[in-house]
Amino acid sequence: MFATLSQFLNRLHTGQRGQMLIIGIMFMGVIAGAAAIAVDTGSYMSHRRSLQNAADAIALAASQGLPQTGDALGLANDWAELNGIEPEEMNVTFTQQILPGEVNPKVTVDLTVGHNLTFMSVLGMDSAEISVTAAAVRTSPGGGNGLMPWSVLEEDKNNATPGDTIVLKYDADVNGNGNGNNNANGSGNFGPIRVDGNGSNVYETTVKYGSETTLCVASATNCDGASVVRTETGNMVGGTRDGVDYRMEHTSASCDTWSEAVIVNADGSHSIDPACNPWRGGNDESLRFVIVPVIEESCDGSCDVTIVEFVLFFLEGYGEGGCTGNDCEIEGRYISSNTNYGALMGVYDPNTFAHFVRLVK
């Protein structure tokens, strides 16, 4: 009896060992399969991220050429080649500005490429397809903060040429002399406006650091119509001098002049030297780049004015008399540039000097 029981237990033990071996082999297969899927999935996702970055770069580059689709397509092809994208892997479509529905010209880039699967081929899957999309628009600034508490008349801006030097803030001796900004009219208006509030201290702080308050034009996204602000009367020599001195003193010597900080392109447009660009964290950023609101019209004394546009300027500094006594004239040069300084999107207007591109998908 004991012999029979012993034989049964031995067979049972041997059978269990065999079952455990089979289970172990199956478990190892599951682990190996899971590892293979994880490796191929990780490779796929990494490739997809890289492809999405390429699509974003191509869309942003192409949108610089809008609304001319030929120019935009040429830029798209150039950047596709730089990113290793074959022509048959890319499809580019354009959406023209058609108001009121399509407020900005847009380019859409679709990329479709194959991805080789290394380990999942044992499961019959040799490759997978990756498809990504990016879209970008070219627009005009619709609003933002970081503004100067100065203003430019719409009529004067429309009559100006990029690169022109104009007066942004007049001194007490000027009476609307027509040299680029007719805000000064002998009634206490010298060009400033109330952006963050009234008073010399608030004005000086806004000159130094740009406004905390966001102003908008009528077409801006995330805004309730065009901003209306009040003109700031008074010459405010001290606040102007301290604010402008701060900006000039905190600008690197290598970015201190127009020729050092601004690149004039072959088509007459401007680019900001990357090292001097204060909105991209350049190594030698220049605080001479300022954003000035454009107002519809001015008035005698203190009154409400409507913001219609924003212009990028290079702050040249003081006029001939410096900034002492009643003399405190501030001059700046118009910049025509595709510079994204963090503004809200507006409606593309070819007549604005400032444009920028932005991803919308």
Secondary structure by P-SEA (a helix, b strand, c coil): caaaaaaaaaaaaaaaaaaaaaaaaaaaaaaaaaaaaaaaaaaaaaaaaaaaaaaaaaaaaaacccccaaaaaaaaaaaaaaaccccccbbbbbbccccccccccbbbbbbbbbbbbcccccccccbbbbbbbbbbbbbccccccccccbbbbaaaaaaccccbbbbccccccccccccccccccccccccccccccccaaaaaaaaaccccbbbbcccccccccbbbbbbbbccaaaaaaaaaaaaaaaccccccccccccccccccccccccccccccccccccccbbbbbbbccccccbbbbbbcbbbbbcccccccccccccbbbbbbbbbbccccccccccccccccccccccccc
